[in-house]
Amino acid sequence: MRIGKQDNAVTSICTSDATSITVRGMDLCSEVIGHVDFTSYFWLLVTGTMPSPPQKALADAVLCAIAEHGLVPSVVATRMTYAAAPEAFHGAVAAGLLGCGSVVLGSAEVAGKFYAHVVAEGGDPAAAAIAAIKALRAEKKAIPGFGHPQHSGGDPRAHRLLALAKEHGMEGPHIAMLRTIETVLPEAIGRPLPINVNGAIPAVMLDAGFPLAALKGISLLARTASLIAHLQEETERPIGFIMSGAAAERIGFDDGSE
């Protein structure tokens, strides 16, 4: 049984023969290795074109901004998995990445889709933003890209990324909408909320020309580097079982009798 379309059996990313490997139209050995930095290569792989200097600078900044933020759930999952299965380094990395979702780490994708939708509505930006926010609230959904449990006064990573976008002349409709949402939030929900890093990332990257469909890949790539670092530390100073023990001590038992 065939499932899905069957009439597009091609790829434009890579091919090879007995003497060469070609990636996105470039010879891997003579044109990429030793000539192209990894951020630019990532951009090339995803989009099919080399980034401009401002695009590379912003992609670099975003990857640095989201890679590491302490013992967040993805890191905890990775370190505890490695503690239980030290032979499965790759499995421990995967365990951390599998939790990339709408609440933690993958929320930049959710925010990006929201901003892109509101931008596409057209008309008065403030009115469109208020309507979209009220629609989310009616479904009891959070405003993507706003608020932070620790950085209640404003996420410093978001401030820096937005400043860099302005510095490189890459501010566009998505950053403008992000700012509009920030402005109308007090009217729409009765209180202000700060922009967090997962609000700044999609706004900056979309205005830089990165594809919406690949937004989650930015967080996955960046966090992979951090997870590898935590696993290396876990081999030297293990805390996976300490975290497991702390969880057992912290969580009470309820037999459901009441």
MIBAVEX-374492 format. One record per residue (C-alpha): residue number from 1; residue in three letters; x, y, z. Coordinates in steps of 0.2 Angstrom, whole numbers, plus 2048, in hexadecimal, padded with zeros to 3 digits. Layout:
<atoms>
(atom NUM,"ALA",(X,Y,Z))
...
</atoms>
This chain:
<atoms>
(atom 1,"MET",(800,800,800))
(atom 2,"ARG",(807,811,7FB))
(atom 3,"ILE",(804,820,807))
(atom 4,"GLY",(807,832,802))
(atom 5,"LYS",(80D,83A,7F2))
(atom 6,"GLN",(817,82F,7E7))
(atom 7,"ASP",(81C,83B,7D9))
(atom 8,"ASN",(82B,845,7E1))
(atom 9,"ALA",(839,838,7E3))
(atom 10,"VAL",(847,845,7E3))
(atom 11,"THR",(853,84E,7F0))
(atom 12,"SER",(85C,85E,7ED))
(atom 13,"ILE",(868,85C,7FD))
(atom 14,"CYS",(875,850,7F9))
(atom 15,"THR",(87C,844,7EC))
(atom 16,"SER",(88D,83B,7EA))
(atom 17,"ASP",(897,830,7DE))
(atom 18,"ALA",(8A7,826,7DF))
(atom 19,"THR",(8B2,836,7E0))
(atom 20,"SER",(8A7,844,7E7))
(atom 21,"ILE",(899,849,7F3))
(atom 22,"THR",(88E,858,7EE))
(atom 23,"VAL",(883,861,7FB))
(atom 24,"ARG",(877,86E,7F5))
(atom 25,"GLY",(881,871,7E5))
(atom 26,"MET",(892,872,7EE))
(atom 27,"ASP",(8A0,866,7EE))
(atom 28,"LEU",(8A2,860,800))
(atom 29,"CYS",(8B4,85E,801))
(atom 30,"SER",(8BB,86C,7F6))
(atom 31,"GLU",(8AD,87A,7FA))
(atom 32,"VAL",(8A6,876,80B))
(atom 33,"ILE",(8B2,86D,816))
(atom 34,"GLY",(8BF,87A,81C))
(atom 35,"HIS",(8B6,888,814))
(atom 36,"VAL",(8A4,889,81B))
(atom 37,"ASP",(8A0,88B,82E))
(atom 38,"PHE",(893,87F,835))
(atom 39,"THR",(886,88D,838))
(atom 40,"SER",(887,891,826))
(atom 41,"TYR",(887,87F,821))
(atom 42,"PHE",(877,87C,82B))
(atom 43,"TRP",(86E,88B,823))
(atom 44,"LEU",(874,884,812))
(atom 45,"LEU",(86D,873,815))
(atom 46,"VAL",(85C,879,81B))
(atom 47,"THR",(859,887,80E))
(atom 48,"GLY",(864,882,7FF))
(atom 49,"THR",(86D,893,800))
(atom 50,"MET",(87C,89A,809))
(atom 51,"PRO",(877,8A7,816))
(atom 52,"SER",(87B,8B9,815))
(atom 53,"PRO",(887,8C0,822))
(atom 54,"PRO",(878,8C7,82C))
(atom 55,"GLN",(86F,8B6,82B))
(atom 56,"LYS",(87E,8AD,831))
(atom 57,"ALA",(880,8B8,83F))
(atom 58,"LEU",(86E,8B6,845))
(atom 59,"ALA",(86E,8A4,843))
(atom 60,"ASP",(87E,8A3,84D))
(atom 61,"ALA",(877,8AD,85B))
(atom 62,"VAL",(867,8A3,85C))
(atom 63,"LEU",(870,893,85D))
(atom 64,"CYS",(87A,899,86B))
(atom 65,"ALA",(86B,8A1,874))
(atom 66,"ILE",(861,891,874))
(atom 67,"ALA",(86E,883,877))
(atom 68,"GLU",(870,884,88A))
(atom 69,"HIS",(866,889,899))
(atom 70,"GLY",(86B,87E,8A7))
(atom 71,"LEU",(862,86E,8AD))
(atom 72,"VAL",(852,870,8A2))
(atom 73,"PRO",(847,861,89F))
(atom 74,"SER",(850,85C,88F))
(atom 75,"VAL",(861,85C,898))
(atom 76,"VAL",(85A,852,8A7))
(atom 77,"ALA",(852,845,89B))
(atom 78,"THR",(863,843,893))
(atom 79,"ARG",(86E,842,8A2))
(atom 80,"MET",(862,836,8AB))
(atom 81,"THR",(861,82B,89B))
(atom 82,"TYR",(874,82A,89A))
(atom 83,"ALA",(875,826,8AD))
(atom 84,"ALA",(869,817,8A9))
(atom 85,"ALA",(871,812,899))
(atom 86,"PRO",(883,818,897))
(atom 87,"GLU",(885,80E,887))
(atom 88,"ALA",(878,818,87E))
(atom 89,"PHE",(880,829,87C))
(atom 90,"HIS",(875,82C,86D))
(atom 91,"GLY",(865,826,876))
(atom 92,"ALA",(869,832,884))
(atom 93,"VAL",(86A,841,877))
(atom 94,"ALA",(85A,83B,86F))
(atom 95,"ALA",(851,83A,880))
(atom 96,"GLY",(854,84C,882))
(atom 97,"LEU",(84F,851,871))
(atom 98,"LEU",(83F,847,871))
(atom 99,"GLY",(838,853,87E))
(atom 100,"CYS",(839,862,872))
(atom 101,"GLY",(827,868,872))
(atom 102,"SER",(81B,876,873))
(atom 103,"VAL",(81F,87A,885))
(atom 104,"VAL",(832,879,886))
(atom 105,"LEU",(840,87A,879))
(atom 106,"GLY",(834,878,86A))
(atom 107,"SER",(829,887,86F))
(atom 108,"ALA",(833,892,862))
(atom 109,"GLU",(82A,888,854))
(atom 110,"VAL",(819,88B,85C))
(atom 111,"ALA",(81D,89E,85E))
(atom 112,"GLY",(823,89F,84C))
(atom 113,"LYS",(813,897,845))
(atom 114,"PHE",(809,8A3,850))
(atom 115,"TYR",(812,8B3,84A))
(atom 116,"ALA",(812,8AD,838))
(atom 117,"HIS",(7FF,8AB,839))
(atom 118,"VAL",(7FC,8BC,841))
(atom 119,"VAL",(807,8C4,834))
(atom 120,"ALA",(7FE,8BC,826))
(atom 121,"GLU",(7ED,8C2,82C))
(atom 122,"GLY",(7F2,8D4,826))
(atom 123,"GLY",(7E9,8E3,82B))
(atom 124,"ASP",(7EC,8ED,83B))
(atom 125,"PRO",(7FA,8E3,844))
(atom 126,"ALA",(7F3,8E8,856))
(atom 127,"ALA",(7E2,8E2,852))
(atom 128,"ALA",(7E8,8D2,84A))
(atom 129,"ALA",(7F3,8CF,859))
(atom 130,"ILE",(7E5,8D2,866))
(atom 131,"ALA",(7D9,8C7,85C))
(atom 132,"ALA",(7E6,8B9,85B))
(atom 133,"ILE",(7EB,8BA,86E))
(atom 134,"LYS",(7D8,8BA,873))
(atom 135,"ALA",(7D6,8AA,868))
(atom 136,"LEU",(7E4,8A2,871))
(atom 137,"ARG",(7DD,8A7,882))
(atom 138,"ALA",(7CC,8A0,87E))
(atom 139,"GLU",(7D4,88F,87C))
(atom 140,"LYS",(7DE,892,88C))
(atom 141,"LYS",(7EF,892,882))
(atom 142,"ALA",(7FE,89C,887))
(atom 143,"ILE",(804,8AA,87C))
(atom 144,"PRO",(813,8A2,873))
(atom 145,"GLY",(824,8AB,876))
(atom 146,"PHE",(81F,8B5,885))
(atom 147,"GLY",(822,8B2,898))
(atom 148,"HIS",(830,8A9,8A1))
(atom 149,"PRO",(830,8A1,8B2))
(atom 150,"GLN",(841,8A8,8B6))
(atom 151,"HIS",(844,8B7,8AB))
(atom 152,"SER",(834,8C0,8B1))
(atom 153,"GLY",(83C,8D1,8AD))
(atom 154,"GLY",(840,8CC,89B))
(atom 155,"ASP",(84A,8BE,893))
(atom 156,"PRO",(85C,8C5,890))
(atom 157,"ARG",(85E,8B9,882))
(atom 158,"ALA",(84F,8C0,879))
(atom 159,"HIS",(855,8D2,87B))
(atom 160,"ARG",(866,8CE,874))
(atom 161,"LEU",(85F,8C4,865))
(atom 162,"LEU",(853,8D3,861))
(atom 163,"ALA",(861,8DF,863))
(atom 164,"LEU",(86C,8D5,857))
(atom 165,"ALA",(85E,8D4,84A))
(atom 166,"LYS",(85D,8E7,84B))
(atom 167,"GLU",(870,8E9,84A))
(atom 168,"HIS",(870,8DE,83A))
(atom 169,"GLY",(861,8E7,832))
(atom 170,"MET",(857,8D7,832))
(atom 171,"GLU",(847,8DD,83B))
(atom 172,"GLY",(838,8D9,831))
(atom 173,"PRO",(825,8D5,833))
(atom 174,"HIS",(827,8C7,840))
(atom 175,"ILE",(832,8D1,84C))
(atom 176,"ALA",(825,8DF,849))
(atom 177,"MET",(817,8D4,84E))
(atom 178,"LEU",(821,8CD,85D))
(atom 179,"ARG",(822,8DF,863))
(atom 180,"THR",(810,8E3,85F))
(atom 181,"ILE",(80A,8D4,869))
(atom 182,"GLU",(815,8D9,878))
(atom 183,"THR",(80D,8EB,877))
(atom 184,"VAL",(7FB,8E4,876))
(atom 185,"LEU",(7FD,8D7,883))
(atom 186,"PRO",(7F7,8E2,892))
(atom 187,"GLU",(7E7,8E6,889))
(atom 188,"ALA",(7E4,8D4,882))
(atom 189,"ILE",(7E8,8CB,892))
(atom 190,"GLY",(7E9,8D8,8A0))
(atom 191,"ARG",(7FB,8D7,8A3))
(atom 192,"PRO",(80C,8D9,89B))
(atom 193,"LEU",(817,8CA,897))
(atom 194,"PRO",(82A,8CB,892))
(atom 195,"ILE",(830,8C3,881))
(atom 196,"ASN",(839,8B3,884))
(atom 197,"VAL",(847,8AB,87A))
(atom 198,"ASN",(83A,8A0,871))
(atom 199,"GLY",(831,8B0,86B))
(atom 200,"ALA",(841,8B8,865))
(atom 201,"ILE",(848,8A9,85C))
(atom 202,"PRO",(83A,8A6,84F))
(atom 203,"ALA",(837,8B9,84C))
(atom 204,"VAL",(849,8BC,849))
(atom 205,"MET",(84C,8AC,83E))
(atom 206,"LEU",(83C,8AF,834))
(atom 207,"ASP",(841,8C1,830))
(atom 208,"ALA",(852,8BA,82C))
(atom 209,"GLY",(84A,8AF,81F))
(atom 210,"PHE",(84B,89E,827))
(atom 211,"PRO",(83D,892,823))
(atom 212,"LEU",(82E,891,82F))
(atom 213,"ALA",(82D,87E,82D))
(atom 214,"ALA",(83F,87C,833))
(atom 215,"LEU",(83E,887,843))
(atom 216,"LYS",(83E,878,84F))
(atom 217,"GLY",(84E,872,847))
(atom 218,"ILE",(858,881,84E))
(atom 219,"SER",(853,87D,860))
(atom 220,"LEU",(857,86A,85D))
(atom 221,"LEU",(868,86E,855))
(atom 222,"ALA",(86D,87A,863))
(atom 223,"ARG",(867,86F,871))
(atom 224,"THR",(870,860,86A))
(atom 225,"ALA",(881,869,86D))
(atom 226,"SER",(87C,86C,87F))
(atom 227,"LEU",(876,85B,882))
(atom 228,"ILE",(887,854,87C))
(atom 229,"ALA",(88F,860,889))
(atom 230,"HIS",(884,85A,897))
(atom 231,"LEU",(888,847,892))
(atom 232,"GLN",(89B,84B,892))
(atom 233,"GLU",(899,852,8A4))
(atom 234,"GLU",(88E,844,8A9))
(atom 235,"THR",(89D,838,8A5))
(atom 236,"GLU",(8A8,842,8B1))
(atom 237,"ARG",(89C,848,8BE))
(atom 238,"PRO",(88C,83E,8BD))
(atom 239,"ILE",(87C,845,8C4))
(atom 240,"GLY",(86F,83B,8BB))
(atom 241,"PHE",(86B,830,8C9))
(atom 242,"ILE",(86C,83E,8D5))
(atom 243,"MET",(85E,847,8CB))
(atom 244,"SER",(854,836,8CB))
(atom 245,"GLY",(856,835,8DE))
(atom 246,"ALA",(851,847,8E1))
(atom 247,"ALA",(841,844,8D6))
(atom 248,"ALA",(83D,835,8E1))
(atom 249,"GLU",(83F,83F,8F1))
(atom 250,"ARG",(835,84E,8EB))
(atom 251,"ILE",(826,845,8E3))
(atom 252,"GLY",(819,83E,8F0))
(atom 253,"PHE",(80E,82F,8EE))
(atom 254,"ASP",(7FB,82F,8ED))
(atom 255,"ASP",(7F3,81F,8EC))
(atom 256,"GLY",(7E3,827,8E6))
(atom 257,"SER",(7D8,822,8F5))
(atom 258,"GLU",(7D2,833,8F8))
</atoms>
